[in-house]
Amino acid sequence: MTAERIDGKSIAADLRDKIAVEAKKLIDETKIVPGIAVVIVGEDPASKVYVASKGKAAKECNFHSVQHTLPEDTPEADLLVLIEKLNTDDAIHGILVQLPLPNHINESKVLNLIRPDKDVDGFHPINVGLLTAGERDKALVPCTPAGSLILAKRVLGNLSGKNAVVIGRSNIVGKPMAALLLAESCTVTIAHSRTKDLPEVVRGADIVVAAVGRPQMVKGDWIKEGACVIDVGINRIDAPERGEGKTRLVGDVDYDSAVERAGSITPVPGGVGPMTIALLMANTLTAARRAAG
Ligand code: GUN
């Protein structure tokens, strides 16, 4: 079997188009312009690329968008003051602090200060609690898992009763992904670095979500025939075949072997990545609508 390639890039573009139309409607009806503030501390090159694409998507969606770029040595207290200012700024409905933060800044202190109704990353304990308590409709849900779920549902339809294996237990992806799949009535396994016989665990999965940050770790012979494979990983590896010093992006799944076994699979790049940004826009629109009442 050769898997269907799940075109996250085009699904995300369609979603952004719909959000732009909805945002225009909200603006016409209420004069409220969805506003997003993205905060970046330091010079991490990958973070800068992500933040630039978020700003571009926001403009395309007719949003008001501001970016705060702070130097690497910004004191934690200064960042907290900025968050408090954004919390009370009526033009801002979504606040995103790009991770990772420099080591001298306490990440949870920063994330917990963001007003839950502006927490478009869905990382605040209130939003985590609402999602795990089965109240997704009241929460803001983390963007990467929410986008991954849309892709899985696009190819499989109803997920009820499917065996899902999530590889990775991060707060950003693994844990919220498991909560979302559970809410879809999947039988969910969270696998991680201490899991015994990971290949065998993955072989039982109708849906595999790989979110470990290890290039090409999941091999084709781990994949059940016909499974849906969602690859969240974005890893840069050397690509000497492209010339000296060249690199390329790969996922956590060994695409070339997995594509021979899976029923459907997301490519890297062009799979989950664009969905994450589209879902950030969706969360910002949701926050702005809720603020409009
Ligand atoms: N860094 C990597 N992924 C994410 C994400 O989803 N949100 C934020 N804020 N930072 C990230």
Boltz pocket constraint, residues with backbone or C-beta under 6 A from the ligand:
constraints:
  - pocket:
      binder: B
      contacts: [[A, 96], [A, 97], [A, 98], [A, 99], [A, 100], [A, 121], [A, 143], [A, 144], [A, 172]]
      max_distance: 6.0
